[in-house]
Amino acid sequence: MSGMKTKASGQMRSSGTKSRAEKGKLAVQARIGLAHGSGGLEMLGLIKRLGINFRGRWKNCLNDSATLACCGKMLFFTSDSYVVEPVFFPGGDIGCLAVYGTINDLAVMGARPIGISLSLVIEEGMTEKALMRIISSIRKASKLTGVPVATGDTKVVERGRIGSLMINTSGLGLGSKGAVLDGKAVPGDSVIVSGGIGEHSVAVLSKRFGYSSRLKSDSKPLIDEIEAVRNLIKSAKDITRGGLASCLNEIADSSSAGFLIDELRIPSRKEVRKVAGMLGVSPYELACEGRFACVAPKKNSEKVVARLKRFNSQACKIGEVVRGRGVIMQGLLGKRRLDYPSGRLVPRIC
Ligand code: MG
């Protein structure tokens, strides 16, 4: 899919010698590709071009949750859409994924989630049994996290339009004014991940392509893990679309800092690396749905890791904040840049 983007960009670039009318025609021909939804460079470019900057008093609008100081409290607000295919996969389904994903976007910003909305877009022909199974999963996820589904909507579209079901959720959270986890990373801080990466993507892909795998999705709520370390960390971000590569770059960019990551410390199961190799994608670009990366002052890092290990034995420090910009990875063969992913990654993974 990077080809589509490259081609579109190429058309735009080569238009320097063309007339204004021809340029306009070429601009109109630019189309959205799957790469624009993959959580990498193309998506960031599209969001920038769309110019959605009518944000009023809301802050952190490009972060996991937007925040608004209101009545002496901090209000957190997020929204997400779920298009995973297939809708049932090892370790979960689109229903619990939607609940946890929305709650996690609130939790990593320091919020206490207080309610979500649930909008279902159902394709004509989906069985009621399958839909009931997903609603049951949503009910369980809501009960487990104590976060109610406060409101919602249901639409049905013609057969062949979307492939059974898509879900949109929005989430509201509350916190004190000092609760927002948006502290700046400075050189010397530690970069920590909460567990092995890529398991969600591999679980979904194994089901989609029909190969056997023992891996299950890592989809789960992160409320308790964040709560365990919230007073020890500066910022956190869940590792979703674009994988660890996007996640680390976004945290580093938001602090105008650089990260030096030790590749050998990045936790991932052998099977994740094997499947990534088969697909020709980097394991660092595979989405998770129950993992996060965080930045902590060096003096707190051992305590943060120890607390996170109670939830996942693979939690560990993977690097540190350094002077400069971007994410540099130290591997066996030397240093290289870990950039934002680019091109079509693995679509419909979340
Ligand atoms: Mg997020």
Boltz pocket constraint, residues with backbone or C-beta under 6 A from the ligand:
constraints:
  - pocket:
      binder: B
      contacts: [[A, 64], [A, 101], [A, 104], [A, 105], [A, 237], [A, 238], [A, 240]]
      max_distance: 6.0
